[in-house]
Amino acid sequence: FSPPFFNSSSTSSSSFKSRSRGNGDGFNIQEKKIDTNGDGLFSSSKNNNNKDNNKENEENLRALEEIFLEEESQSSVSADPLDLQFLGLQSSLGGASSSCKFQFEIASWRETRLFFALHPECRHLDKCESELPSQTTLSKQVFDSGGGGGSSVDSRDEKNEMIIKHSTYVKRFDEDLRYAHMATIAKMKDERMILLYQAAPAAKKDVGGSDGGGGDDGNGGGDGGDATYYEYKLATEGLQDQHIEYTQSKDLEGKRWTPPVKLPIYNDAAVWSPVVHIDNNQVYVFYSESTGCKKAIPCKPPQCPKGEVCEVDSHAEMCHHTPKSLWVPGGDIKYIKSIGDPAENKWTKAVTILSQDEGGGIPKVIANSLIVMKKTGHWVLPYWREQQNAIEDGTCTRKPEFKGSSGPDCRWNKRSRCMTGAQPFSGVLVSENRGKTWQPRGQITQSNTSLIEGSIAELNDGRIIQVFRTRVGCLYKSYSKDEGKSWTEPEPMPVPNPNSKVFLMRLEPNGELLLAFNNMKNQYRSRRGATKCRACRTHLHVAISRDGDGNEWETIARLEDEIGYEAPRIHYPYMAQKDASSVLVAYTRFYLGKRKGLTSLDQGVKVAEIDLKSIV
């Protein structure tokens, strides 16, 4: 076949036609997409005489010619043929984001170049790397966590062992607690560390029969079920009793920790993502609290052909998530602060600094550290607005497995207090008086992807850099020169991201940037085989940038690299500088796979110490 925006008489196009599988591969090219307004949204146009577009078409044609020449230089039967259907190249282009779905991490050079030639609107992804390389000799570590209690390493590199001084569990999952996540860590005035995380007890599920009318938690009264027999559900977030726990190190190295204590927050719903900040000798804990909105799913999920994504009918009924109705992330952003020694567990009442109702009514969320600007002393805290499918607590209570109607007001996409239609974006909260009052600044968006869980650092020239988790396979970044009032257009970084949180920090005293991240793009697959690591988040690495802008990065340490069918989640890092040559990294590890997820002791919140003497 010949794409309609290329010269159909070219030799290269005819060569490609002879090698393609025609209509048998399900791959059809629509007309070219053109960004007519400069807003990143693309509309179709078959005929356009604009000189710039003609020039772009010529560049596309040259790119295709290179691919075809490369094809012709190979044997007539390629051992690695073009397989665009397997790689997920969309035949139906429904917008910039949907047209850029492609498995770059396992595509060949020819397949990747063909993709960008046919989809110029996706060239922002050309900067995404499958993995950030290292200029040091750091071998990947493969961890075997089955049945052991600790991680045994199959292969290590001596240099990496010297950089990672220790790795310690702060809290392991147990029978009472099956969820601990979103760790935050900071150094206190006495040089010891304090660490907090969100936690929840095991969500139990009746496996003997239907939940019946046993209440919202699904723990009793099942019709025909054995209410005494339960299995532990895998790590679950958004439960009613989700809370925050904290612990303090017993030593300066972060190897030994006090037993965790529940933070005395008097909340009515789930609390999320603590962020700790030390001001003199007082500990501030920022967090968000859900406000009235719980996760929603269609009562009758749409029936989709295998491998396709179907839209939910706008008139479809909504139901609460099961087996428990779960709170959506975020809501009101609040803080409490310590009274005296944190070990006494005495704290002030919570203060709300940004409510869900402000700005159109949409949950607000935080995840990464506050910074103090060197020149002004102003506090800057990154946050974002996120709208998930949600329904108001106490409404639409029918569960999907029950018959009957959930009510006329429980319709998908119906505007409500929990689905206001307010725009999601990222920004910062700024306090010019050390936390007394706050103002939101900035509205950072990108048409190709969501930008969430931003992490910020101050550069040597006084600008702020913010990096974001995305859905497109690599991090994005934006800069502000006025403490968050305005931001540059977000741009991709040559650092992979599997849609997972990262952490960025400035190293003192020289201002190098340190980044903890998952050094992978998406699912871990074999070249043409089955998924090796479905839904994995692994290759948790640390990289450094010395160029003053965060443009160039070098991997300096590998924390964990486990892969496997049990879908290890080794992710959500948070860092604190201990001294000029040492950094502590807190992170979570657990399994989504049922076998290890329900039994392995190698799950929980960990802290690793990185020695920077040979690095900075």
VOMAR-929559 format. One line per field, with one value per residue (C-alpha): residue number from 1; residue in three letters; x, y, z. Coordinates in nm, 2 decimals, padded with zeros to 4 digits, always signed. Each point is the difference from the previous one (the first is absolute). Last residue first. Layout:
num = NUM;... .
residuo = ala;... .
u = X;... .
v = Y;... .
w = Z;... .
end
This chain:
num = 616;615;614;613;612;611;610;609;608;607;606;605;604;603;602;601;600;599;598;597;596;595;594;593;592;591;590;589;588;587;586;585;584;583;582;581;580;579;578;577;576;575;574;573;572;571;570;569;568;567;566;565;564;563;562;561;560;559;558;557;556;555;554;553;552;551;550;549;548;547;546;545;544;543;542;541;540;539;538;537;536;535;534;533;532;531;530;529;528;527;526;525;524;523;522;521;520;519;518;517;516;515;514;513;512;511;510;509;508;507;506;505;504;503;502;501;500;499;498;497;496;495;494;493;492;491;490;489;488;487;486;485;484;483;482;481;480;479;478;477;476;475;474;473;472;471;470;469;468;467;466;465;464;463;462;461;460;459;458;457;456;455;454;453;452;451;450;449;448;447;446;445;444;443;442;441;440;439;438;437;436;435;434;433;432;431;430;429;428;427;426;425;424;423;422;421;420;419;418;417;416;415;414;413;412;411;410;409;408;407;406;405;404;403;402;401;400;399;398;397;396;395;394;393;392;391;390;389;388;387;386;385;384;383;382;381;380;379;378;377;376;375;374;373;372;371;370;369;368;367;366;365;364;363;362;361;360;359;358;357;356;355;354;353;352;351;350;349;348;347;346;345;344;343;342;341;340;339;338;337;336;335;334;333;332;331;330;329;328;327;326;325;324;323;322;321;320;319;318;317;316;315;314;313;312;311;310;309;308;307;306;305;304;303;302;301;300;299;298;297;296;295;294;293;292;291;290;289;288;287;286;285;284;283;282;281;280;279;278;277;276;275;274;273;272;271;270;269;268;267;266;265;264;263;262;261;260;259;258;257;256;255;254;253;252;251;250;249;248;247;246;245;244;243;242;241;240;239;238;237;236;235;234;233;232;231;230;229;228;227;226;225;224;223;222;221;220;219;218;217;216;215;214;213;212;211;210;209;208;207;206;205;204;203;202;201;200;199;198;197;196;195;194;193;192;191;190;189;188;187;186;185;184;183;182;181;180;179;178;177;176;175;174;173;172;171;170;169;168;167;166;165;164;163;162;161;160;159;158;157;156;155;154;153;152;151;150;149;148;147;146;145;144;143;142;141;140;139;138;137;136;135;134;133;132;131;130;129;128;127;126;125;124;123;122;121;120;119;118;117;116;115;114;113;112;111;110;109;108;107;106;105;104;103;102;101;100;99;98;97;96;95;94;93;92;91;90;89;88;87;86;85;84;83;82;81;80;79;78;77;76;75;74;73;72;71;70;69;68;67;66;65;64;63;62;61;60;59;58;57;56;55;54;53;52;51;50;49;48;47;46;45;44;43;42;41;40;39;38;37;36;35;34;33;32;31;30;29;28;27;26;25;24;23;22;21;20;19;18;17;16;15;14;13;12;11;10;9;8;7;6;5;4;3;2;1 .
residuo = val;ile;ser;lys;leu;asp;ile;glu;ala;val;lys;val;gly;gln;asp;leu;ser;thr;leu;gly;lys;arg;lys;gly;leu;tyr;phe;arg;thr;tyr;ala;val;leu;val;ser;ser;ala;asp;lys;gln;ala;met;tyr;pro;tyr;his;ile;arg;pro;ala;glu;tyr;gly;ile;glu;asp;glu;leu;arg;ala;ile;thr;glu;trp;glu;asn;gly;asp;gly;asp;arg;ser;ile;ala;val;his;leu;his;thr;arg;cys;ala;arg;cys;lys;thr;ala;gly;arg;arg;ser;arg;tyr;gln;asn;lys;met;asn;asn;phe;ala;leu;leu;leu;glu;gly;asn;pro;glu;leu;arg;met;leu;phe;val;lys;ser;asn;pro;asn;pro;val;pro;met;pro;glu;pro;glu;thr;trp;ser;lys;gly;glu;asp;lys;ser;tyr;ser;lys;tyr;leu;cys;gly;val;arg;thr;arg;phe;val;gln;ile;ile;arg;gly;asp;asn;leu;glu;ala;ile;ser;gly;glu;ile;leu;ser;thr;asn;ser;gln;thr;ile;gln;gly;arg;pro;gln;trp;thr;lys;gly;arg;asn;glu;ser;val;leu;val;gly;ser;phe;pro;gln;ala;gly;thr;met;cys;arg;ser;arg;lys;asn;trp;arg;cys;asp;pro;gly;ser;ser;gly;lys;phe;glu;pro;lys;arg;thr;cys;thr;gly;asp;glu;ile;ala;asn;gln;gln;glu;arg;trp;tyr;pro;leu;val;trp;his;gly;thr;lys;lys;met;val;ile;leu;ser;asn;ala;ile;val;lys;pro;ile;gly;gly;gly;glu;asp;gln;ser;leu;ile;thr;val;ala;lys;thr;trp;lys;asn;glu;ala;pro;asp;gly;ile;ser;lys;ile;tyr;lys;ile;asp;gly;gly;pro;val;trp;leu;ser;lys;pro;thr;his;his;cys;met;glu;ala;his;ser;asp;val;glu;cys;val;glu;gly;lys;pro;cys;gln;pro;pro;lys;cys;pro;ile;ala;lys;lys;cys;gly;thr;ser;glu;ser;tyr;phe;val;tyr;val;gln;asn;asn;asp;ile;his;val;val;pro;ser;trp;val;ala;ala;asp;asn;tyr;ile;pro;leu;lys;val;pro;pro;thr;trp;arg;lys;gly;glu;leu;asp;lys;ser;gln;thr;tyr;glu;ile;his;gln;asp;gln;leu;gly;glu;thr;ala;leu;lys;tyr;glu;tyr;tyr;thr;ala;asp;gly;gly;asp;gly;gly;gly;asn;gly;asp;asp;gly;gly;gly;gly;asp;ser;gly;gly;val;asp;lys;lys;ala;ala;pro;ala;ala;gln;tyr;leu;leu;ile;met;arg;glu;asp;lys;met;lys;ala;ile;thr;ala;met;his;ala;tyr;arg;leu;asp;glu;asp;phe;arg;lys;val;tyr;thr;ser;his;lys;ile;ile;met;glu;asn;lys;glu;asp;arg;ser;asp;val;ser;ser;gly;gly;gly;gly;gly;ser;asp;phe;val;gln;lys;ser;leu;thr;thr;gln;ser;pro;leu;glu;ser;glu;cys;lys;asp;leu;his;arg;cys;glu;pro;his;leu;ala;phe;phe;leu;arg;thr;glu;arg;trp;ser;ala;ile;glu;phe;gln;phe;lys;cys;ser;ser;ser;ala;gly;gly;leu;ser;ser;gln;leu;gly;leu;phe;gln;leu;asp;leu;pro;asp;ala;ser;val;ser;ser;gln;ser;glu;glu;glu;leu;phe;ile;glu;glu;leu;ala;arg;leu;asn;glu;glu;asn;glu;lys;asn;asn;asp;lys;asn;asn;asn;asn;lys;ser;ser;ser;phe;leu;gly;asp;gly;asn;thr;asp;ile;lys;lys;glu;gln;ile;asn;phe;gly;asp;gly;asn;gly;arg;ser;arg;ser;lys;phe;ser;ser;ser;ser;thr;ser;ser;ser;asn;phe;phe;pro;pro;ser;phe .
u = +03.03;+00.00;+00.28;-00.12;-00.37;-00.08;-00.36;-00.20;-00.31;-00.33;-00.28;-00.38;-00.18;+00.02;+00.26;-00.21;-00.17;-00.34;-00.29;+00.19;+00.23;-00.28;-00.25;+00.22;-00.02;+00.32;+00.15;+00.29;-00.02;+00.27;+00.22;+00.34;+00.26;+00.28;+00.36;+00.31;-00.09;-00.22;-00.33;-00.16;-00.36;-00.17;-00.34;-00.06;-00.34;+00.10;+00.09;-00.33;+00.07;-00.24;-00.01;+00.10;+00.36;+00.24;+00.23;+00.22;+00.07;+00.20;+00.22;+00.23;+00.18;-00.21;+00.10;-00.22;+00.02;-00.27;-00.05;+00.09;+00.32;+00.20;+00.09;-00.29;+00.00;-00.19;-00.15;-00.16;-00.31;+00.01;-00.36;-00.36;-00.16;-00.35;+00.06;+00.37;+00.09;-00.28;-00.01;+00.23;+00.11;+00.29;-00.07;-00.21;+00.04;-00.30;+00.06;+00.30;+00.28;+00.25;-00.24;+00.10;+00.22;+00.14;+00.29;+00.08;+00.34;-00.02;+00.35;-00.07;-00.23;-00.18;-00.33;-00.28;-00.23;-00.22;-00.19;-00.36;-00.10;-00.15;+00.28;+00.25;+00.31;+00.25;+00.09;-00.23;-00.32;-00.11;-00.25;-00.05;+00.17;-00.17;-00.15;-00.08;+00.21;+00.28;+00.06;+00.26;-00.21;+00.12;-00.19;+00.09;-00.14;+00.10;-00.02;-00.23;-00.31;-00.22;+00.18;+00.17;+00.12;+00.32;+00.00;+00.30;+00.01;+00.21;+00.24;+00.32;+00.14;-00.32;-00.27;-00.16;-00.35;-00.20;-00.33;-00.23;-00.21;+00.03;-00.27;+00.09;+00.01;-00.18;+00.24;-00.11;+00.16;-00.23;+00.21;-00.03;-00.21;+00.03;+00.08;-00.02;+00.18;+00.25;+00.32;-00.13;+00.04;-00.19;-00.02;-00.21;+00.12;-00.15;-00.14;-00.32;-00.35;-00.28;-00.33;-00.27;-00.19;+00.01;-00.01;-00.25;-00.20;+00.01;-00.12;+00.30;-00.16;-00.34;-00.10;-00.26;-00.27;+00.05;+00.21;-00.24;-00.07;+00.21;+00.31;+00.35;+00.10;-00.06;-00.29;+00.10;-00.05;+00.01;+00.15;+00.34;-00.03;+00.10;+00.34;+00.18;+00.33;+00.08;+00.35;+00.13;+00.37;+00.24;+00.36;+00.09;+00.20;+00.10;+00.14;+00.34;+00.05;+00.35;+00.05;-00.35;-00.12;-00.12;-00.30;+00.04;-00.21;-00.34;-00.28;-00.37;-00.29;-00.35;-00.22;-00.27;+00.01;+00.32;-00.06;-00.24;+00.28;+00.15;+00.35;+00.19;-00.21;+00.14;+00.00;+00.00;+00.35;+00.20;+00.11;+00.16;+00.25;+00.27;-00.06;+00.18;-00.19;-00.33;+00.02;-00.17;-00.31;-00.07;-00.29;-00.07;-00.38;-00.09;+00.26;-00.03;-00.35;-00.15;-00.07;-00.34;+00.10;-00.02;-00.07;+00.00;-00.32;-00.25;-00.07;-00.28;+00.06;-00.15;+00.33;+00.09;+00.34;+00.26;+00.15;+00.37;+00.11;+00.22;-00.28;-00.32;-00.17;-00.31;-00.06;+00.01;-00.35;-00.02;+00.26;+00.27;+00.02;+00.26;-00.12;-00.05;-00.10;+00.32;+00.32;+00.28;+00.33;+00.33;+00.26;+00.19;+00.20;+00.27;+00.13;+00.36;+00.10;-00.25;+00.00;-00.23;-00.18;-00.22;-00.28;-00.17;-00.36;-00.27;-00.32;-00.32;-00.14;+00.33;+00.12;+00.37;+00.20;+00.29;+00.02;+00.33;+00.26;+00.24;+00.33;+00.26;+00.34;+00.22;-00.06;+00.37;-00.04;-00.14;-00.34;-00.18;-00.35;-00.34;-00.32;-00.35;-00.26;-00.36;-00.22;-00.30;-00.26;+00.20;+00.15;+00.30;+00.01;+00.30;-00.12;-00.31;+00.04;-00.22;-00.30;-00.19;-00.23;-00.28;-00.05;-00.23;-00.36;-00.11;+00.28;-00.07;+00.36;+00.32;-00.09;+00.11;-00.31;-00.24;-00.08;-00.29;+00.13;+00.38;-00.05;+00.16;+00.28;+00.27;-00.11;+00.26;+00.22;+00.17;+00.32;+00.07;+00.09;+00.31;+00.12;+00.37;+00.22;+00.38;+00.20;+00.38;+00.25;+00.24;-00.13;-00.17;-00.20;+00.09;-00.29;-00.19;-00.33;-00.14;-00.29;-00.10;-00.09;-00.28;-00.05;+00.00;-00.14;+00.13;+00.34;+00.15;+00.35;+00.09;+00.34;+00.17;+00.37;+00.23;+00.37;+00.30;-00.11;+00.30;+00.26;-00.24;-00.06;+00.38;+00.03;-00.26;-00.26;-00.16;-00.24;-00.10;-00.19;-00.28;-00.12;-00.29;+00.06;-00.31;+00.04;+00.18;+00.26;+00.16;+00.17;+00.26;+00.11;+00.37;+00.13;+00.32;-00.01;-00.11;-00.35;-00.28;-00.36;-00.22;-00.25;+00.07;-00.26;+00.12;-00.19;-00.31;-00.05;+00.00;-00.36;-00.16;+00.23;-00.19;+00.08;+00.37;+00.01;-00.14;+00.22;+00.31;-00.11;-00.07;+00.33;+00.20;-00.18;-00.28;+00.02;+00.02;-00.19;-00.32;-00.23;-00.30;+00.05;-00.32;-00.21;+00.18;-00.02;-00.37;-00.22;+00.23;-00.15;+00.26;+00.20;+00.35;+00.00;+00.33;-00.16;-00.19;+00.32;+00.19;+00.28;+00.20;+00.29;+00.15;-00.06;-00.07;+00.14;+00.33;+00.08;+00.12;-00.36;-00.13;+00.27;-00.09;-00.37;+00.07;+00.22;-00.27;-00.26;+00.20;+00.05;-00.38;-00.06;+00.24;-00.17;-00.34;+00.14;+00.11;-00.34;-00.15;+00.22;-00.08;-00.38;-00.18;-00.22;-00.23;-00.08;-00.06;-00.09;+00.01;+00.26;+00.01;+00.34;-00.12;+00.17;-00.33;+00.01;+00.19;-00.02;-00.08;+00.07;-00.27;-00.06;+00.24;-00.13;+00.16;-00.22;+00.28;-00.19;-00.08;+00.33;+00.26;+00.27;+00.32;-00.12;-00.16;+00.32;+00.18;-00.28;+00.04;+00.37;-00.02;-00.21;-00.32;-00.23;+00.17;-00.08;-00.30;-00.23;+00.21;+00.07;-00.10 .
v = +01.42;-00.37;-00.18;+00.13;-00.04;-00.29;-00.11;-00.12;-00.21;+00.02;-00.25;-00.01;-00.33;-00.33;-00.28;-00.21;-00.16;-00.17;+00.19;+00.20;-00.29;-00.23;+00.28;+00.20;+00.37;-00.03;+00.25;+00.25;+00.35;+00.27;+00.21;+00.12;+00.14;+00.22;+00.02;+00.21;+00.35;-00.12;-00.19;+00.12;-00.12;-00.20;-00.13;-00.29;-00.13;-00.33;-00.37;-00.15;-00.37;-00.15;-00.37;-00.10;+00.11;+00.29;+00.11;+00.30;+00.16;+00.30;+00.07;+00.30;+00.27;+00.03;+00.31;+00.28;+00.29;+00.27;+00.08;+00.37;+00.05;-00.25;-00.23;-00.25;-00.31;-00.33;-00.25;-00.33;-00.21;-00.25;-00.11;+00.10;-00.31;-00.01;-00.33;-00.11;-00.25;+00.08;-00.26;-00.01;+00.20;+00.20;-00.10;+00.24;+00.22;+00.23;+00.36;+00.24;-00.12;+00.16;+00.04;+00.32;+00.18;+00.32;+00.21;+00.35;+00.16;+00.32;+00.04;-00.01;-00.18;-00.24;+00.12;-00.26;-00.18;-00.29;-00.22;-00.13;-00.26;-00.01;-00.23;+00.29;+00.02;+00.29;+00.19;+00.28;+00.11;+00.37;+00.20;+00.35;+00.24;+00.09;+00.31;+00.11;-00.29;+00.18;+00.25;-00.18;-00.31;-00.31;-00.30;-00.37;-00.32;-00.35;-00.29;-00.28;+00.19;-00.02;+00.26;+00.06;+00.36;+00.20;+00.35;+00.24;+00.32;+00.29;+00.17;-00.02;-00.29;-00.21;-00.05;-00.34;-00.13;-00.33;-00.03;-00.29;+00.07;+00.11;-00.17;-00.06;+00.12;+00.33;+00.12;+00.19;+00.23;+00.25;+00.22;+00.13;-00.09;+00.23;-00.08;+00.16;-00.07;-00.25;+00.19;+00.35;+00.01;-00.33;-00.14;-00.29;-00.14;-00.10;-00.30;-00.02;-00.16;+00.22;+00.00;-00.22;-00.01;-00.38;-00.04;+00.27;-00.11;+00.01;-00.32;-00.18;-00.35;+00.02;-00.03;+00.27;-00.23;-00.26;-00.30;-00.23;-00.37;-00.31;-00.04;-00.11;+00.36;+00.14;+00.23;+00.29;+00.27;+00.27;-00.01;+00.15;+00.21;-00.17;-00.01;-00.06;+00.16;+00.37;+00.11;+00.35;+00.02;+00.10;+00.12;+00.19;+00.32;+00.17;+00.35;+00.07;+00.28;-00.06;-00.37;-00.12;-00.26;-00.33;-00.21;-00.37;-00.23;-00.16;+00.25;-00.02;+00.23;-00.15;+00.21;+00.26;+00.30;+00.17;-00.05;-00.27;-00.25;+00.23;+00.15;+00.10;-00.19;+00.00;-00.32;+00.04;+00.01;-00.31;-00.21;-00.34;+00.02;-00.13;+00.31;+00.20;+00.32;+00.07;-00.13;+00.16;-00.08;+00.06;+00.00;-00.04;-00.08;-00.27;-00.26;-00.35;-00.14;-00.18;-00.37;-00.18;-00.34;-00.32;+00.18;+00.35;+00.19;-00.02;+00.22;-00.06;+00.04;+00.31;+00.14;-00.34;-00.11;+00.02;-00.32;-00.09;-00.28;-00.30;-00.26;+00.15;+00.21;-00.07;+00.32;-00.05;-00.03;+00.19;+00.24;+00.08;+00.27;+00.10;+00.20;+00.37;+00.18;+00.16;-00.20;+00.14;+00.13;+00.01;+00.25;-00.10;+00.28;-00.09;+00.27;+00.03;+00.28;-00.06;-00.37;-00.11;-00.33;-00.08;-00.25;-00.17;-00.06;+00.00;-00.21;+00.14;+00.17;+00.11;+00.07;-00.03;-00.15;-00.14;-00.38;-00.11;-00.22;-00.19;+00.19;-00.04;-00.15;+00.03;+00.37;+00.09;+00.25;-00.25;-00.07;+00.12;+00.14;-00.15;+00.13;-00.13;+00.16;-00.14;-00.20;-00.11;+00.06;-00.18;+00.21;-00.22;-00.38;-00.23;-00.34;-00.14;-00.24;-00.31;-00.05;-00.29;+00.07;+00.15;-00.33;+00.11;-00.09;+00.36;+00.20;+00.15;+00.12;+00.15;+00.18;+00.34;+00.18;-00.22;-00.38;+00.01;-00.28;-00.01;-00.30;-00.33;-00.17;+00.25;+00.28;+00.27;+00.17;+00.33;-00.03;+00.31;+00.33;+00.22;+00.34;+00.06;+00.20;+00.01;+00.20;+00.00;+00.08;+00.30;+00.16;+00.27;-00.25;-00.15;-00.08;-00.29;-00.06;-00.34;-00.03;-00.36;-00.24;-00.26;-00.35;+00.09;-00.24;-00.33;+00.16;+00.24;+00.11;+00.34;+00.17;-00.26;+00.07;+00.04;+00.08;+00.18;+00.02;+00.17;-00.26;-00.28;+00.18;+00.01;-00.37;-00.10;-00.25;-00.32;-00.24;+00.23;-00.13;+00.22;-00.06;-00.19;-00.31;-00.17;+00.12;+00.33;-00.07;+00.33;+00.06;+00.27;+00.18;+00.06;+00.35;+00.07;+00.38;+00.23;-00.12;+00.00;+00.12;-00.28;-00.02;+00.37;+00.26;+00.28;-00.13;+00.04;+00.36;-00.13;-00.13;+00.26;-00.12;-00.33;-00.19;+00.08;-00.04;-00.35;-00.09;+00.10;-00.22;-00.30;+00.03;+00.03;-00.30;+00.03;-00.15;+00.31;+00.21;-00.18;+00.25;+00.21;+00.34;+00.02;-00.02;+00.30;+00.23;-00.06;-00.29;-00.15;-00.34;-00.24;+00.03;-00.14;-00.26;-00.17;-00.33;+00.19;+00.17;-00.32;+00.09;-00.32;-00.12;-00.30;+00.19;-00.21;+00.18;+00.04;+00.35;+00.30;+00.04;+00.06;+00.26;+00.17;-00.02;+00.16;+00.28;+00.06;+00.03;+00.27;+00.19;-00.01;+00.14;+00.28;+00.08;+00.00;+00.24;+00.23;-00.02;+00.08;+00.31;+00.11;-00.01;-00.17;-00.22;-00.27;-00.31;+00.18;-00.16;+00.19;-00.02;+00.15;+00.12;+00.35;+00.16;+00.07;-00.21;-00.30;-00.22;-00.37;-00.18;-00.21;-00.35;-00.29;-00.35;-00.29;-00.30;-00.23;-00.18;+00.31;+00.01;-00.22;+00.24;-00.09;+00.08;+00.32;+00.11;-00.03;+00.19;+00.28;+00.01;+00.02;+00.31;+00.02;+00.04;+00.32;+00.02;+00.15;-00.28;-00.27;-00.27;-00.36 .
w = +04.32;-00.11;+00.19;+00.34;-00.09;+00.23;-00.04;+00.30;-00.06;+00.19;-00.05;+00.04;-00.04;-00.17;+00.02;+00.24;-00.29;+00.05;-00.15;-00.26;-00.07;-00.14;-00.09;-00.24;+00.08;+00.20;+00.25;+00.03;+00.13;+00.01;+00.23;-00.14;+00.24;-00.13;+00.10;-00.09;+00.12;+00.28;+00.05;-00.32;-00.02;-00.27;-00.10;-00.23;-00.12;-00.15;+00.03;-00.12;-00.08;-00.26;+00.11;-00.35;+00.07;+00.00;+00.29;-00.07;+00.34;+00.12;-00.30;+00.05;-00.21;-00.31;-00.20;-00.10;-00.25;-00.02;+00.37;-00.04;+00.19;-00.20;+00.29;-00.02;+00.21;-00.02;+00.25;-00.10;+00.07;-00.28;+00.08;-00.05;-00.14;-00.14;-00.17;+00.03;-00.26;-00.24;-00.27;-00.30;-00.29;+00.15;+00.36;+00.20;+00.30;+00.01;-00.04;-00.02;+00.23;+00.25;+00.29;+00.16;+00.26;-00.13;+00.14;-00.11;+00.06;+00.20;+00.15;+00.38;+00.00;-00.23;-00.16;-00.01;-00.24;+00.08;-00.24;-00.01;-00.26;-00.35;-00.12;-00.03;-00.22;+00.02;-00.32;+00.12;-00.17;+00.00;+00.20;-00.13;+00.24;+00.33;+00.15;+00.36;+00.14;+00.18;-00.28;-00.22;-00.06;-00.19;-00.15;-00.03;-00.15;+00.09;-00.25;-00.12;-00.11;+00.31;+00.20;+00.34;+00.02;+00.06;+00.14;-00.03;+00.20;-00.10;+00.24;-00.22;+00.20;-00.06;+00.25;+00.01;-00.07;-00.03;-00.18;+00.08;-00.31;-00.36;-00.22;-00.36;-00.36;+00.06;+00.27;+00.31;+00.26;+00.17;+00.23;+00.35;+00.31;+00.30;+00.36;+00.34;+00.33;-00.14;+00.03;-00.10;-00.38;-00.05;-00.35;-00.13;-00.33;-00.33;-00.19;-00.21;+00.00;-00.14;+00.19;-00.15;+00.32;+00.06;+00.38;+00.07;-00.30;-00.38;-00.15;-00.16;+00.06;+00.15;+00.37;+00.02;-00.13;+00.27;+00.08;-00.18;+00.07;+00.01;+00.21;-00.13;-00.09;+00.35;+00.06;+00.22;-00.26;+00.27;+00.35;-00.10;-00.32;-00.32;-00.17;-00.33;+00.07;-00.01;+00.10;+00.10;+00.06;+00.28;+00.04;+00.32;+00.00;+00.33;-00.03;+00.16;-00.25;-00.14;+00.08;-00.09;+00.25;-00.16;+00.07;-00.08;-00.22;-00.01;+00.02;-00.11;-00.07;-00.07;-00.23;+00.08;-00.24;+00.13;+00.37;+00.11;+00.06;+00.25;+00.01;+00.32;+00.25;+00.35;+00.21;+00.38;+00.16;+00.07;+00.30;-00.08;+00.29;-00.24;-00.21;+00.28;+00.08;-00.17;-00.36;-00.30;-00.19;-00.37;-00.25;-00.37;-00.05;-00.24;-00.11;-00.13;-00.05;+00.29;-00.04;+00.04;+00.12;-00.20;-00.22;-00.17;+00.04;-00.29;-00.30;-00.25;-00.37;-00.16;-00.12;-00.15;+00.11;-00.28;-00.11;+00.00;-00.24;+00.05;+00.01;-00.13;+00.26;+00.21;+00.20;+00.38;+00.16;+00.32;-00.15;+00.26;+00.25;+00.26;+00.30;+00.05;+00.33;+00.08;-00.01;+00.21;-00.13;+00.19;+00.14;+00.31;+00.16;+00.26;+00.22;+00.10;-00.24;-00.28;-00.10;-00.29;-00.05;-00.29;+00.07;-00.29;+00.08;+00.27;-00.04;+00.15;+00.31;+00.14;+00.35;-00.07;+00.29;-00.20;+00.05;+00.15;-00.16;+00.22;+00.02;-00.28;-00.05;-00.31;-00.07;+00.02;+00.29;+00.24;+00.16;-00.30;+00.05;-00.10;-00.14;-00.10;-00.21;-00.04;-00.23;+00.21;-00.27;-00.27;-00.28;-00.08;-00.02;+00.03;-00.09;+00.17;+00.28;-00.02;+00.21;+00.14;+00.30;-00.21;-00.19;-00.28;-00.07;+00.01;+00.15;+00.34;+00.06;-00.12;-00.32;+00.14;-00.12;+00.17;+00.00;-00.23;-00.21;-00.03;-00.22;+00.09;+00.20;-00.11;+00.24;-00.04;+00.25;-00.05;+00.21;+00.21;-00.15;-00.03;-00.12;+00.06;+00.24;+00.07;+00.25;-00.01;+00.27;-00.03;+00.33;-00.21;-00.20;-00.34;-00.23;-00.15;-00.19;-00.09;-00.24;+00.09;+00.27;-00.06;+00.14;+00.37;+00.25;-00.14;-00.07;-00.26;+00.10;+00.14;+00.01;-00.21;-00.06;-00.29;+00.07;-00.13;-00.36;-00.18;+00.09;-00.10;-00.34;-00.06;+00.09;-00.26;+00.11;-00.12;+00.15;+00.30;+00.29;+00.13;+00.35;+00.16;-00.21;-00.13;-00.36;-00.02;-00.26;-00.10;-00.33;+00.00;-00.31;-00.04;+00.06;-00.20;-00.01;-00.28;+00.05;-00.26;+00.06;-00.13;-00.28;-00.08;-00.08;-00.22;-00.30;+00.21;-00.10;-00.36;+00.05;-00.23;-00.28;+00.00;-00.32;+00.01;+00.38;-00.03;-00.29;+00.20;+00.29;-00.21;-00.18;+00.33;+00.13;+00.25;+00.35;+00.22;-00.26;+00.06;-00.17;+00.10;-00.15;-00.19;+00.32;+00.15;-00.30;-00.08;-00.11;-00.26;-00.09;-00.14;+00.32;+00.00;+00.27;-00.04;-00.11;-00.27;-00.12;-00.07;-00.24;-00.06;+00.23;-00.18;-00.33;-00.31;-00.30;+00.18;+00.13;-00.21;-00.13;+00.36;+00.07;-00.32;+00.10;+00.34;-00.15;-00.26;+00.28;+00.17;-00.33;-00.05;+00.35;-00.07;-00.32;+00.17;+00.26;-00.28;-00.15;+00.34;+00.03;-00.35;+00.06;-00.29;+00.21;-00.14;+00.21;+00.33;+00.33;+00.33;+00.27;+00.34;+00.13;+00.05;-00.30;-00.16;-00.32;+00.14;-00.31;+00.00;-00.33;-00.16;+00.14;-00.02;+00.03;+00.19;+00.06;-00.09;-00.28;-00.19;-00.18;+00.15;-00.08;-00.20;-00.35;+00.12;+00.17;-00.33;-00.17;+00.25;-00.04;-00.38;+00.03;-00.20;+00.30;+00.11;+00.37;+00.17;-00.11;+00.17;-00.26;+00.03 .
end
